[in-house]
Amino acid sequence: MANAVADQVSGGGKNGGLYRLTHRNLEHYPDFGPRMVQLGIVVIVTIALYYENYVGGSVSTILLPNLKMSFTFYVMAIAFGNLIGAFGSLAAGLSDRLGRANIVVVGLFLTGVATLFIIPAMTSKWSFVVATYLVGIVEGITLVATPALIRDFSPQTGRATAMGFWTTGPVLGSLVVAAVGSATINASTQWQHEFRICGVVGLIVWVIALFGLRELSPQLRDQLMVSVKDRVLIEAKAKGIDIEASLKHPWRQMLKLDIVVSALAISVLLLIYYTAVGFGTILLSTVFGFSLKDANGIGNWQWAANAIALIVVGVISDKVRVRKPFMLFGVLGAILMTIIFITKLGHPTSYYTVAMILAAISIFLGFAYTPWMASFTETVEARNPALTATGLAVWGWVLRMVVFISFLILPHVVSSATPLVSYGSQVQTYAKKDAAQIAFAQSHAPLIAFAQSHASLIAFAQTHSQVIATATQYSSQLAAAQQFAPELAVIEQNPVLFGQLAQYSNPATIPPALLAQAVTAAGGGTKGEAILATISANKTAIDGVIAVGAQLQSLVPYTSQLKQLAANAAEFQQLQANAAQFAALQKVAPELAFLQAHAPSVIAASKQTPGQWRDWYWICVGALVFFLLTMPLLRGRWSPKKAKEDEEAYEAMVQDEMKELHLV
């Protein structure tokens, strides 16, 4: 038999290489070694698919601003992606008729190409979303086929261990996302970089699956195997299995209360998991203030702990032959640790404290999830082992529908996330970088207000330095010109007359006729006498104005601006004294404008977001309680003793059947 299996896997005999790539059925149940190889390939495939599915989360805080996506749009996109994936999961039920392996291999190729080439080429939010939806449809199909393969290659007595390894696929996919992100993301990283790394990994795994992945023939996989001891009996029965009869009315057989409600229960339990996968970096960045690199680092702790727990609990569950006690322990522990996490939201908490709390939640979720997967597949098998993929398709559809609906609700619960994701990082960067300029602006608000309201006057001063220099040089003459404007006007209108008057150094010697003519020219009467008296008394100052008349004349077009400059001389002295600070403000003006526009909404959101995330996690606690209440629907014993008795009774029945078939 071992030789027959080896022949099937190697494609020996009459089957050529091309035949091996499309015909993957094994007609004999494989020995331990080849079976472990198949299980290992399925786990690696699952890791790669979930890595592709989750990679966007590692760069969400730079992906969203780059493609101009709001947090609400991003959540809605993920929600509808799950809706599309849900119907992909339903289509995966066809693998009961068409087989699993070829679906997985083709799906891996399509998602690898899309992740490496298509998605990174997208330049708008809508093109990005459409590309990810195409990937989501394929993954929705493929990710139901993989647990079906795990079930096929694992008898019930080792089912929890096998499902534990399969369940590490999503978790290790998340861990790979976090590990690669924390190792490769830096301040200059572009979001496309992480998708390209992921796409390369996906295509490498596709090559492994292309040449290595096999599956049981329908006659073998459509039977119930409790332990490997059933192998001979199953292979004997396979010769008489009516495949078409066992596959009639598949949905009618699988849409039962125990299957549908149990699928709903595990789906709501996983709200915490999907929140962490899709929005963990956003939560850790916006609530706790961790960098994108540190947020991915916490993911390393979280998913590594979860992966270990999934495998450990699977092994223990198979040893003691029960599932439900571990599910109960896991759910109660997850409820407790989630409540503790809720108390930390909105309070300064260290990196390692957050990492330990989230790792503990992940461990307890692992203790609940692996036994559930084993118990659920056993519940499906109790209905019809030939329709395992159909039962898992129901689970996949319900799971994605729950995620779809919950993510429609999430933006309304956590409405503050949009300004924090869209502007929070930039606001924080500018606030830190421009701290000195911001402090200066706050302490010199009146002066800045003056500068803003007198921008045209400041511009004039900056572009007419020579005019201001002339006005400064002849400031006394300019003042005298303004003071003695009427007198200067009279002199300017009567140059000959005042030239004659200038010949008399002593006013008393001026001839009366000439003096009378001067009084008349100055306006006559007392007014004319007063002007002449002012001219006589301020002769030096007036002569000084006349001496620089040409220079003062050049200032006439700017009289209004020069008056304003004179009236605000104190403010302009302050502006000059703080010229360096104002130059620095000018350099960061766009950044300060960004802060002025968005900092208020970011500050308000940062105050609201911890409370909103607390509300969401209380919803997750309620989901855990609901899961707790549905556990009795699943098959399986609570008592290890009773479970052992069931196994012994089944083995006795197998022996009796083998005797009837003359196999022993």
Secondary structure, 3 states (H helix, E strand, C coil): CHHHHHHHHHCCCCCCHHHHHHCCEECCCCCHHHHHHHHHHHHHHHHHHHHHHHHHHHHHHHHHHHCCCCHHHHHHHHHHHHHHHHHHHHHHHHHHHHCCHHHHHHHHHHHHHHHHHHHHHCCCHHHHHHHHHHHHHHHHHHHHHHHHHHHHCCCHHHHHHHHHHHHHHHHHHHHHHHHHHHHHCCCCCCHHHHHHHHHHHHHHHHHHHHHHCCEECHHHHCCCCCCHHHHHHHHHHHCCCCHHHHCCCHHHHHCCHHHHHHHHHHHHHCHHHHHHHHHHHHHHHHCCCCCHHHHHHHHHHHHHHHHHHHHHHHHHHHHHCCCHHHHHHHHHHHHHHHHHHHHHCCCCCCHHHHHHHHHHHHHHHHHHHHHHHHHHHHHHHHHCHHHHHHHHHHHHHHHHHHHHHHHHHHHHHCCCHHHHHHHHHHHHHHHHHCHHHHHHHHHCHHHHHHHHHCHHHHHHHHHCHHHHHHHHHCHHHHHHHHHCHHHHHHHHHCHHHHHHHCCCCCHHHCCHHHHHHHHHHCCCHHHHHHHHHHHHHCHHHHHHHHHCHHHHHHCHHHHHHHHHHHHCHHHHHHHHHCHHHHHHHHHCHHHHHHHHHHHHHHHHHHHHHHHHHHHHHHHHHHHHHHHHHHHHHCCCCCCHHHHHHHHHHHHHHHHHHHHHCCCC
